[in-house]
Amino acid sequence: MRVINLDETGIKLINNNKNQIYITKETLKDFVAGKYTLINQQLKFNNKTLSLSTEEIKAFPTIIKYIKTEILKE
């Protein structure tokens, strides 16, 4: 999975199949706070869904950490 920082507007999470989910800056803190569901390899956040591979699910904690430290600067 890749994270694309769109600076002032938000981020895009892109899976290995090039599908993507857009998360606005306003909702990014909710996302990293865990206000999403991850069930049956489906990431759901704010009525948006992104399918993830087993490999992407294993890397998901690293993605959250990256967003917190590099994008939100927490």
C-alpha positions as CSV (number, residue, x, y, z in Angstrom):
1,M,0.0,0.0,0.0
2,R,1.2,3.5,-0.8
3,V,0.3,6.8,0.9
4,I,0.2,9.9,-1.3
5,N,0.3,13.2,0.6
6,L,-1.9,15.8,-1.1
7,D,-0.6,18.6,1.2
8,E,-3.4,20.9,2.2
9,T,-6.3,18.6,1.1
10,G,-5.6,15.2,2.6
11,I,-4.1,11.8,1.6
12,K,-4.8,8.9,-0.7
13,L,-4.2,5.3,0.3
14,I,-3.5,3.2,-2.8
15,N,-3.6,-0.6,-2.7
16,N,-1.6,-3.0,-4.8
17,N,-4.4,-3.1,-7.4
18,K,-4.3,0.7,-7.8
19,N,-7.6,1.1,-6.1
20,Q,-7.7,4.1,-3.8
21,I,-9.4,5.8,-0.9
22,Y,-9.2,9.5,-0.2
23,I,-9.0,10.9,3.4
24,T,-9.4,14.6,3.9
25,K,-7.1,16.5,6.3
26,E,-10.2,17.2,8.5
27,T,-10.8,13.4,9.1
28,L,-7.2,12.2,9.1
29,K,-6.9,12.4,12.9
30,D,-10.0,10.3,13.3
31,F,-8.5,7.8,10.9
32,V,-5.2,7.4,12.8
33,A,-7.2,7.3,16.1
34,G,-8.7,4.0,14.8
35,K,-12.1,5.2,13.8
36,Y,-12.1,2.8,10.9
37,T,-13.0,-0.9,10.5
38,L,-10.8,-3.6,9.0
39,I,-12.9,-6.7,8.5
40,N,-12.4,-9.5,5.9
41,Q,-9.6,-7.5,4.2
42,Q,-11.8,-4.5,3.7
43,L,-10.8,-1.2,5.1
44,K,-13.8,1.0,5.7
45,F,-13.7,4.7,6.7
46,N,-16.3,7.4,6.2
47,N,-18.5,5.3,3.9
48,K,-15.5,4.4,1.7
49,T,-14.0,0.9,1.3
50,L,-10.6,-0.3,0.1
51,S,-9.7,-4.0,-0.3
52,L,-6.4,-4.9,1.2
53,S,-4.1,-7.9,0.6
54,T,-2.8,-10.0,3.5
55,E,0.6,-8.2,3.0
56,E,-1.1,-4.8,3.1
57,I,-2.9,-5.7,6.3
58,K,0.4,-6.7,8.0
59,A,1.9,-3.4,6.9
60,F,-1.1,-1.4,8.1
61,P,0.4,-0.4,11.5
62,T,3.4,0.9,9.8
63,I,1.2,3.0,7.5
64,I,-0.6,4.5,10.5
65,K,2.7,5.3,12.2
66,Y,3.9,7.0,9.0
67,I,0.8,9.1,8.7
68,K,1.1,10.2,12.4
69,T,4.8,11.0,12.3
70,E,5.3,12.3,8.7
71,I,2.0,13.9,7.8
72,L,0.4,14.9,11.1
73,K,3.8,15.5,12.7
74,E,2.7,13.9,16.0
